[in-house]
Amino acid sequence: MRVGLLGAGRIGASHARFLGGHPQVDALLIGDADVRRAEALAGPIGARAGDPDTVLAAGLDAVVIATPTSTHAELLVRACDSGVPVFCEKPVAPDLRTTLEVRDRAAKTGVPVHVGFQRRFDAGYAAARQAVLDGRLGTLHRVHLVTADPAPPPAEYVRSSGGIFRDCHIHDFDMLRWVTGREVDSVTAVGANRGDAYFSDAGDVDISAAVLVMDDGTLATLQGSRYNGAGYDVRMELSGTAGTWVVGLDERAPLRSAEPGVDWPPGDPWTDFQERFEPAYANEIGTFLEMARGRAGSPCTVDDALEALLVAEAAALSLREGRRVPLAELR
Ligand SMILES: NC(=O)c1ccc[n+]([C@@H]2O[C@H](COP(=O)([O-])OP(=O)(O)OC[C@H]3O[C@@H](n4cnc5c(N)ncnc54)[C@H](O)[C@@H]3O)[C@@H](O)[C@H]2O)c1
């Protein structure tokens, strides 16, 4: 396959490693608005580099979009119009209206689109989903979600990220839907700026919390931070009438027990998302290539991305207006 990768930044570099080494990929072409960045990434892995337009026009069998969020919609639609199967990093667009337009434009072309919510390819989340489906937790009553980064992204990234709920917690919202099989009914969110002022300058917060009520009455709570000194902490706790399962409670969970004599977890805490989700990213890219070859459907559609964005929009609105926001208000 001839595969194009647009965006040679943090996540682009991660995808490049898996694409470059994949047995189905004969040629990898990397395009970035900053061509020198594309060249620096392409050189060591034997890929070719160029500007984004040249890469898109190179007769591709598949394209991976890993550029800033504000550019996804245009690039995704261009790829679909050229008939090239697309993998697009989350979110599809910074707002609901653009996401809806992209969904309709992409649907008209019939080109398959896979949106990059990599937690769907993580072994722990997949096992929890199966346990809920099989009824091993009994009736699900409570869910707790945590996403906490050890260090904040740069100010420039924060300015165009859409805020902590659209940028970061959107992964938690996707997992809430995917693992429980239910939809969110309402969101009440709060947040604060306790770190660098560039968060509040961008209208954003660096610590966050929310209460989400699901459409079957299950209650979910959420917490996030851009300054989690203990390490990269991503967890999902699910409690039902027959059991409690915890995703992310592994030997490297950045947690310390306060109980005397309890030394678990013993490992070095996870440091960042690339390390924590490396197997999931590899799995995700492999699944995308299968979809691009026509061997599988999309494992995460634009409609799925739209639903996760709806929850993020409701959370952002709740934070801004200080009230509970029913999702029906945004539909
Ligand atoms: N799924 C995940 O776990 C995950 C993790 C991080 C980021 N992301 C998403 O990936 C996207 C990129 O994030 P990042 O952290 O890698 O950003 P980044 O700023 O590190 O990299 C973006 C790159 O895109 C290039 N670029 C900008 N405009 C372009 C254009 N029009 N065409 C081609 N290249 C262009 C920039 O020069 C830069 O090299 C964001 O949408 C973000 O939400 C997803």
The ligand as a Gaussian input file, in Angstrom:
#p B3LYP/6-31G(d) Opt

LIG

0 1
 N       -5.323000      10.032000      19.930000
 C       -4.434000      10.560000      20.738000
 O       -4.038000       9.962000      21.702000
 C       -3.868000      11.918000      20.433000
 C       -2.755000      12.355000      21.143000
 C       -2.230000      13.610000      20.815000
 C       -2.824000      14.382000      19.828000
 N       -3.928000      13.910000      19.196000
 C       -4.588000      14.726000      18.146000
 O       -3.690000      14.770000      17.059000
 C       -3.700000      16.060000      16.460000
 C       -2.273000      16.589000      16.408000
 O       -1.787000      16.724000      17.715000
 P       -0.220000      16.790000      18.016000
 O       -0.098000      16.803000      19.495000
 O        0.518000      15.764000      17.244000
 O        0.115000      18.264000      17.430000
 P        1.532000      18.853000      17.040000
 O        1.366000      20.326000      17.127000
 O        2.632000      18.186000      17.806000
 O        1.750000      18.423000      15.480000
 C        0.966000      18.901000      14.429000
 C        1.819000      18.900000      13.154000
 O        0.978000      19.229000      12.045000
 C        1.674000      20.175000      11.202000
 N        0.665000      20.905000      10.423000
 C       -0.047000      22.007000      10.765000
 N       -0.946000      22.316000       9.803000
 C       -0.790000      21.386000       8.816000
 C       -1.430000      21.154000       7.574000
 N       -2.437000      21.920000       7.144000
 N       -0.992000      20.112000       6.808000
 C        0.015000      19.317000       7.231000
 N        0.656000      19.499000       8.412000
 C        0.245000      20.507000       9.208000
 C        2.490000      21.008000      12.161000
 O        3.575000      21.634000      11.502000
 C        2.951000      19.929000      13.160000
 O        4.147000      19.306000      12.746000
 C       -4.677000      16.910000      17.281000
 O       -5.898000      16.974000      16.615000
 C       -4.834000      16.146000      18.575000
 O       -6.144000      16.286000      19.111000
 C       -4.439000      12.705000      19.454000

